[in-house]
Amino acid sequence: MLERVAVSVESLPKSIASLTSRANIREAVVLSTCNRTEVYAVAEKFHGAYADIRDFFCELGGLAPDELHPHLYSQHDEAAVEHLFEVAAGLDSAVLGESEILGQVRGAWELAQAEGGAKSTLNLLFRHAIETGKRARTDTSIGRGTASVSYAAVEMAEEHLGTLQGRRVLVVGAGEMGEGVAMALAAGGAKDITVTNRTEARAHQLAARVGGRVVPFGKLPSAIANADVLLTCTGSGSVLIDHDTVAIARDEVDTPLFVVDIAVPRDVDSAVAKLPGVTLLDLDDLRDWAAKGIEKRSAEAASVRVIVAEEVERFVVDVTARQAAPLVAMLQQHGEAIRVSELERFSARLSSLDPAQRAAVEAVTKGIIAKLMHTPSVRLKDDVGTPSGERNAAAVRDLFGLG
C-alpha cells in the first residue's frame, strides 16, 4: 500500500499543485519517505479537507476509498503539530532516532515553499519542526549509534552474514540513500564495493569516495552475477531487478546472494526470494530488526517526548501571539507605508498646496487607511486563540505579504 501512494521527487510539484487546487485546502506539504507518505495541510473545513486528501491518495494509487481507509491516519490542530515534531525528532522512524528524516522534512518544506504550497501557517509550523528535530539530537542521545536507515541496512546485512569483509558488494543507486549505504559499507570494513546508477557520473563520484569501482547500469545482470551482497535503494518508482534477471545472472553461480532492498517502491521483485541461494530482505525486515534496538533508546525517546511537548506548547504560544497585536501593528504600518509612498509619488502635483490644504490631504488619506484597516484589525483581535483567528491571521499575512 505504501508503495502505491509513494510520491517521487519528480512528482512532488504536481502533487502540491493538485492538493492546493482543491476547495478545502489552503496550504499543503507532502512528505514521502521510505516509511511514510503524509500530507500536512491547512484546511478551510476539516471534513472537506480530509475527503480532498483521501481522494488525492486514491487518485495517486489507483485505489478505492474502501481500500485506502484502513491505512489512513489523521491528526488535527495540536495533535498534528505534535506528530510532525515527533517525525522530525526521529520518534516515528523505522530506525528510532535516525538522522535522515530531518533533512527529508526540510526538503519537503522547501519544495512546497517553492511551489507555493507552504505559506505563513505551514512555514511557521515546519520552521518549529526543524528546530525541534535539531534540539532532540543536540539535547539527547537519540541520534547516537545506528541513526539512519542506510546504516541500519548495512548493519542488518552484517549481522546476518557475520562480516562484510571479503564480500563482493554491489550498491544500486547513488542518490542520498545510496551514498549513505556506501559510506556505511566503507565504515564497516567492506573493501570490494561496486556502484551502479542510471547517471554514471554520480556513480563515479560515490565510488571515488569509498574506494570502489563502477559498473555501467546496462551491465547490471553481470554485476549481480559477480556479487555476494546486493544493496539497492534507488528512487526509480518501479521494479528494476526481476525474478528472471537474477535467475539468469546466478544460473552458474554456486555462492549465495544476500539482497537488501530499502527502496520505496521496491527495486527488487519479491519473487526473487524464491530463487535457491538467494536471501531477500526489505524494509519490513529492517523495521523488525531495528525494533530490537528500541529498548536501548527508550530512555532517550522519553526525553525527546518531553522536548516535543515543550516545543508544541511554544508553537501554540507563538501562533497565538502572531494572531493579534503584532500582526495588527504590521498591517497598519503596511497601510501607512503605502499612503506615504503615494503622497511622495504625487508630490510634484501637491507642491502648490498651502499648509492648511496639505494638512487636509494628510488627514483625508490617513482617515481612508484607518477605515480600511479597522474591520480586519478588530476581527483579528476578537478572534485571537480560535481556529477562525488562526485562519484570518494567516490570510492577512498572505494577502498583504507580511511574512
Buried (B, 14 or more C-beta within 10 A) or exposed (E): EBBBBBBEEEBBBEBBEBBBEBEBBBBBBBBBBBBBBBBBBBBBEBEBBBBBBBBBBBEBBEBEEEEBEEEEEBEBEEEBBBBBBBBBBBBBBBBBBBBBBBEBBBBBBEBBBEBEBBBBBBBBBBBBBBBBBEBBBEEBBBBEBBBBBBBBBBBBBBEBBEEBEEBBBBBBBBBBBBBBBBBBBBEBEBBBBBBBBBEBEBBBBBBEEBEBBBBEBEEBBEBBBBBBBBBBBBBBBEBBBEBEBBBEBBEEBEEEBBBBBBBBBBBBBEBBBEBEEBBBBBBEBBBEBBEEBEEEBEEBBEBBBEBBEEBBEEBBEBBBEBBBEEBBEBBBEBBBEEBEEEBEEEEEEEEEEEEEEBEEEEEEBEEEBBEEBEEBBEBBBEBBEEEEBBBBBBBBBBEBEBE
